[in-house]
């Protein structure tokens, strides 16, 4: 009887260990996927910053063109 109880306990411990191994394997997969998501978000942030810089540069050029146009209109007495 004691051997039977001991075998049942060992079987339960093996099942618990196997379940824990499956959880750890799944957790590794989740961590890898999370790293990929974090990398993707970092890339999007870089792209967003780059786009904002482009918009600021374009606005500077537009402002300069606007100033030149106003000076030309003033010189030609169009305004």
C-alpha positions in Angstrom: 0.0 0.0 0.0 2.8 2.4 0.9 4.5 1.7 -2.5 1.2 2.4 -4.3 0.8 5.8 -2.4 4.4 6.6 -3.1 4.0 5.8 -6.8 0.9 8.0 -7.0 2.7 10.9 -5.4 5.6 10.5 -7.8 3.2 10.4 -10.7 1.6 13.6 -9.5 4.9 15.3 -9.1 6.0 14.3 -12.6 2.7 15.6 -14.0 3.2 18.9 -12.1 6.8 19.1 -13.4 5.6 18.5 -17.0 2.9 21.1 -16.6 5.5 23.6 -15.3 7.8 22.8 -18.3 4.9 23.6 -20.6 4.2 26.8 -18.9 7.9 27.8 -19.0 8.0 27.0 -22.7 4.8 29.1 -23.3 6.3 31.9 -21.3 9.4 31.9 -23.4 7.3 32.3 -26.5 5.3 35.1 -25.0 8.5 36.9 -24.0 9.9 36.6 -27.5 6.7 37.9 -29.0 6.6 40.8 -26.5 10.2 41.7 -27.5 9.1 41.8 -31.1 6.1 44.1 -30.2 8.4 46.4 -28.2 10.8 46.6 -31.2 7.9 47.4 -33.5 6.7 50.1 -31.2 10.2 51.6 -30.9 10.4 51.6 -34.8 7.1 53.4 -35.0 8.2 56.0 -32.5 11.4 56.6 -34.6 9.3 56.9 -37.7 6.9 59.3 -36.0 9.8 61.5 -34.8 11.3 61.5 -38.3 7.9 62.5 -39.8 7.6 65.3 -37.3 11.0 66.6 -38.2 10.1 66.6 -41.9 6.9 68.5 -41.1 8.9 71.2 -39.2 11.4 71.5 -42.0 8.7 71.8 -44.6 7.0 74.5 -42.5 10.2 76.4 -42.3 10.6 76.3 -46.0 6.9 77.4 -46.4 7.4 80.3 -44.1 10.5 81.4 -46.0 8.6 81.2 -49.3 5.7 83.1 -47.8 8.1 85.9 -46.7 9.7 86.1 -50.1 6.3 86.2 -51.8 5.2 89.0 -49.5 8.3 91.0 -50.3 7.8 90.4 -54.0 4.2 91.5 -53.8 5.2 94.6 -51.8 7.9 95.5 -54.3 5.5 95.1 -57.2 2.8 96.9 -55.2 0.4 94.0 -55.6 -0.9 94.0 -52.1 
